[in-house]
Amino acid sequence: MQVRAIAKNIGIPPRKMRLVTKTVKGLRVNEALAILQFLPNAGALPVSKVVASAAANAENNYNLNPDDLYILNIVADESFRIKRVKPRSHGRVGHIMRRFCHVSVIVSDDPADAGR
C-alpha cells in the first residue's frame, strides 16, 4: 500500500532540495532517516521530517509496520517565489528571487509497487 506525506512552502530552493532527495530515493525509511541525520545540507532536516511523517501516517492510519517501509518516490517541486529588488551602481537594480519548494514523499511496503 502506498502512503504519502507532503511538506509545503519550505524556504529552501528546489534545486538544493533535490540534492537531498536524490540521496534517499529508493532506500528503506530507517536507512534514509539515519543518512539524513548526518547530511550537512540544510534540506536534510525538512526532508527527514516529511519522511518520518509519511512513516507515521502508514503506521497510524493503515497499521503498516514501519520497518518494512521504503521510499517509493520523493519529489521536490517548485512553490512560490518572493521577488525583491536591491539597488546597484549607476541607478540600476538587482533582482532577488527567493525560491520555496514543496516536498512530496510516497512510502510503500509492497515491492510490487516499484513497477508502477
N, C-alpha and C positions, 0 to 999 in steps of 0.2 A: 504494500500500500504506500502511496506517495503522500507525504505531508509537507506543507510549506510554511515558511515564515518570511515576512518582508520587513525590512527596516527602511524607513523613508527619510529623505532630506538630511542625509549625513553630510557634514561640512567638509568633505574631502573630495577632490576631483575624481571622476570615474576612471581616468587613466591611471592614477596612482592606486586606486582601489582594485583595479583589475590585476595588478601585480600580486596582490594578496590572494585574490580569489582563484587565480590560476594555480597557486601552490597547493590548495586544499581540495580542489575539484577531484572527485572520484575516491577520496580517502574515507576510511571509517570515521565516524563522528568523534570517537575518543582520540584517535590519532590526530585528527585535524585540530581539536582543541589543544592538544599538547604542543603541536607545532606553532599554533597561533599565539600561545602563551609566550614564546621566546622569539618571535619575529620582531625585528626592530622597526618595522614600518608602522606609521600612525594608523593605518587602516586595519591593523590586526585586532584591536580591541572591539570596534563595532562589528567586524565580521565574526569574531568569536561569540559575541552576544547574540547575533542573529542565528548562528549555528546551534548554540545552546537552546535558544528559543524554539527552533524547529524540532530539536530532540525532545524538549519538554512537551510540545504540542503532540508529538507522536505518542509519548508515554502517557500523558494525562487524558487525551481525547480518544485515542484508539487502542489503548492498552498494549502498545508495542514495546518490546524490550529495547532499551536504548543501546545496549551493547551490540545488537545486530544491525544497527542503522549505519548507512553510509551516505555520503553526499552524492546524490544523483546529478544535480545541476546547481550551479551557483552563478549568478549574473549580477554585474554592476552596471546599471543603466543610468543615463543622464537625467538629472532633475532640473530645477530652475537655476538661473544664474543671477547673481547680484551684479549690476553694472554700475561702476563708479568711474569718475574721471580724476586724473592727477595732473596738476599744472606742470608743464615742461618749459624748456627755454624758448625764447623768441615768440612767446604768446601762443604756443601750441599746446595741445592737450594729449595726455597719455591715457588710454582706456584700460581700466582694470575690470576683469570679469572673474568673479569668484564663483566657481562651479560647485554644485552639490550633486549627490547621487543617491539612488535607491539600490539596495542590495536585496535580492531575492534568493532564497535557498530552498531547494527541494530535497528532502531526505527520503530514503526508501529502505525497506527491509527485504525486498524481493529482488534477487539478482536478475530476474527476467525483465525487470523494468528498464534495464540499461539499453536494450534494443529499441525501445520506443522513441 
